[in-house]
Amino acid sequence: MTERLQRLLDLAAARGLRGVILVPGPSLFYLTGLSFHLSERLTLALFTTGGKAALVLPALEAEKAAAMRTFPYDDVQGPTEALHRAALPPVVKRARVSRSLRWNERPVR
């Protein structure tokens, strides 16, 4: 886990969040070094404030994330089963969306 990602998770915990979900883009790359392109195929990274991580991604992209616990899927089965297998209970048991993911701002209430 990078220092940047740990800082985000510490701030998430301070705001009462149990984890963070990231999609492909600049934030995922900045925080993890992982580079994926947005596409019609679901790719998301789940990180708990307790230090667990999971990556749901198309099977054809799985080699890019060998260092993470991955849950690949193919076009036939789709991402639903992979999401269920990857679900980190502390994060998704009761999901809440934060309106502000910038760590240099005060939480939006």
Order of alpha helices (4+ residues) and beta strands (2+ residues): alpha-beta-alpha-beta-beta-beta-alpha-alpha
